[in-house]
Amino acid sequence: MNTLTLSSFVFFTGLVAVITWWLTRRDDTQHSTGYFLAGRSLTFPIIAGSLLMTNLSTEQMVGLNGAAFTDGLSVMAWEVVAVVSLVAMAMFFLPRFLKSGITTLPELLALRFDRTTQLLANLIFMLAYAIILLPSILYSGALGLMGVLDLHALTGIDSQMVLLTGTVIVVGIAGAIYALFGGLRSIAISDTLNGIGLLIGGMIIVYFGLDRVSDGNGIAAGWEIIQQSHPEKLNSLGSDDQSVPVSTLFTGVLLLNMFYWCTNQQIIQRTFAAKTLAEGQKGVLLTGALKLLGPLYLVLPGIIAFQLYSGDDIKADAAYGRLVFDVLPAPLTGFFAAAMVGAILSSFNSALNSTATLFSLDVYKARINRDATDAQVVKISKWAGWIMAASAMVIAPLLATQESLFVYVQKVNSIYYIPLLSVIVVGLISKRVPAIAANLALVLGCLIIGLFYFVPSLADMVEAVHNFHFIAIVLVVLIAMMMVIGKLAPRAEPWIQKDVGAIDMTPWAGTRVASVVLLILVMAIYLAFAG
């Protein structure tokens, strides 16, 4: 790493830290509303920036570009189909979440069903974040930094596993400090700043990458070369032998996106902090508009890397880091590395903050010490966060054995995504389904999907119908089971959701028009590259 690279890296990292500290230096982080919900003060640009940046982790940058290296443009489904889910969030889910003034989704399940449902959802979220989400963020982040900054040369360490483990530990400690001492508002602001840097950096990489493909003859020439050399990589409709066949867009891909953007505590916690419903809806829909740009910087670089390195012996998940290191000038490499560190910290500290929130409010405060003060709850939250961070640092290096990180994460996430999504949807659309139905769905759903994934004879059956179709079948079965129980043994009294008056619930007047425009753009993008 030369001096210009190092200087730009330190400068941008420091600039984000200083601006975040300055804007949040007077925030109240000693009380739960200020620490967990930013005092319900977030406006739509901050909500959109934080949503996008929490999602735009190195799991996305490294993993999705790695998937594009293998499968091409069809993997853009994870970005473009997300817009459909964000429309659903703005139109259906968010008004109902904010009406109850909740801090966590399990808190809503306690209101709708019972405290057992709340506890089960909490345990599922916390285990999944500790075993799947947090380690995948650390692993992908470390892998990306190793490539972008050429850490082998910088440190003189030859062993891939030693360097990977060391990088994971450094990033994990930094992310934990970042998350556990600042509260949600500092996370949201730094997310927005880093998001701007990462979006700019991502577009610059596309420019220099296409220029490299054409040997300096411009990006148009580079794009034409890719079109002529590998037209199969530019088809938006995936074939059956790819990770996202076109038929799965309407089953597993849509369902996983629905959980992620509408019911995933890590993501939607910042929408709970919206100043008003209108600000929340505008923030969610602005995120949808920005997601439409995702294929440019999360998929196209992987295709460019395939054009440049397909003849080399290179692992798909390492292609993005190599591309960045090869094509960016030294000052921009440092700038992008700093933005990438911001992405790692953003996703990691958001997940860590959400995990700590779930434990401290829904387990410690609700079950262990009901008389705990706000200060005690915040203190316990930080201790829980450190424990989660440590477990993630231990697990992260073990992910090195996976062929494709992104595909692996999407698969194992569905073990808990689908049961939780089914229970939340049924809870919101029904009034008579009892708690026992939701509790059965959570337990049986996780067990069934887990067994069919990891028992070889059952796993063969999943492969026969495709994993994404399988989880859609499970979702339908779970919802049908709950509705039948609701008919046979309904609640004594129908559930009526109350407006607690936490914020102004006047919806944004442009919600419907913006939603329709976004859905039309989704179809237009798919049709433009279908072939």
Phi, psi and omega in degrees: 000123181277177186297320180297318179299311181297318182296315181292326177297310182295319183297311184291320178299314179294322181298315179298317181297317182293315181296317179299314179299317183297319182284339185244008189295337180256009181293148175273106177247015179266349181240154191297320181295318179290319184285315186269331186234017177053031180066022185047056187235003188283135176260173192296325179295322180290321178298313180296315180298319181288319177300312183295318185285326176297320177288322186280065180270175176290341171301321177286308184299312182278310187290314183289321174295326175295320177295323178293325175304322182274314191250347180085206191292342184299336180286356176297349178307323182294336176267310188287317179293337177302332181297323177299318180293322179292326174296317177298322179298312183293321187276321189246305190286311187301315179302324181285324177294312185289333179300324181273354177062035186279159173256330179225156177295319175303331176296321176294321179294329175293321178292319185279320183247263176202181185289336175293318176300317178300314182295316180299315179297320178299312181298318179296311179302310186294318178296316181296317179295320182289323187266329186248300191293302183299314178298322181293324177295313181295317181295310181295323178295315178297318180297317179296315180295323179300323179280314184295318184262000182050058185294337176300313181289322183294318185265340184077011179271123182273327184290120179299316184290321178296314181294319179298313181297317179298317179294320177301316182294315180298312180295320181297316179294316179298317180294322180295316178300314181302315187283320195269354180244354185251334184084176188293323184293319178295324176296314183296319181291313179296326175303313183297316180296313179294327179298319177300315180297319183288323177296315178297313180299319180298319179291324179296321179298320177298316180300306183291328179294312178296323177296323177293320179302322182269008182056042175088011181264012174104162186287328179297318179294322178296317178297319180295322178297316179297318179301320182282323185281318186222065181299334180295338180283349186250023178263123182287343183261109184289146177274172185295336181268007179257170185289337180229077174301151186301326182295336183280351178299330186262000178240260187298319182298314179295318183293318179296322176293322180297316178297312188300315187266346184246336186221012181268114185308318181304320184276308193277357180301325179290336175287332175295340181268011181297143180293322176215166175299319181300317179296320178297314180296317178297320179295317180295316182288327174296322175300318178301317179297319180291329179295334178295339176276350185309315181303333181295316186249353180248351182233312183302319177301325177296322178290320176298317179298323177297319179299321185275326191238008186299336179275352182268161176272087185226136177287140185305316183290347178265352186295320184295314179300320179294319179300313180301313182296323185283321192260337184276138171298156187306313181297322180287332176297316178295319178299314182291323177299321178295318177295324179293319175300320177299320179295317179299308182297321181299307181294318182294313184287333176293315179295321180292318178298319179294319179297315179296324177297313180301315183290311188290323182271315188268345178247301183295304183291320185281332189233328186267313183219085184292341180265010182298140176281167177302319181298320179294320180297316179296319179298313179298322179302319181291319177297317178298321179298319179296320179295316178298319180297318180296318180295322179296322180293330178286319186281326189308311182298338181292342180286353181297343181280350183279137181291316178227112182299314186296315180296319179298313183296316180299323182291307184289333177299328184294343178302322179250337178304309189292312177300317180294317179300316182298318182291318181293317179297311180298320179300325183274331184264347181243160179241344187247348181297126185277170182297323183300327179293316179294318181296319177297318181297320180295313183290308183294322180300311179297318181294315183296310182296317179301315180296316181290341177276322193248351172269116189310314183295324178285325179298327177297324178293321177297315179299327182294326181256353185082136183306317185289328174288324180300314183290333175293320177298316179299317179301313180298317180297316181295316179296317179299318179300315181294319181293323178295315177299322178297329177282319184280325182220067185290164172302151178296321179234141178294145179281130177239119181284132182257143174274112184278354177073028182292323180216173175289121185262019176290121183288160177286131185297333184268010186300312184293315181298313180299322180296316180297317179300316180298317180294323176296319179294324177300312180296321181296320180295317180295316181294326182295330183245012178283133180178000000 
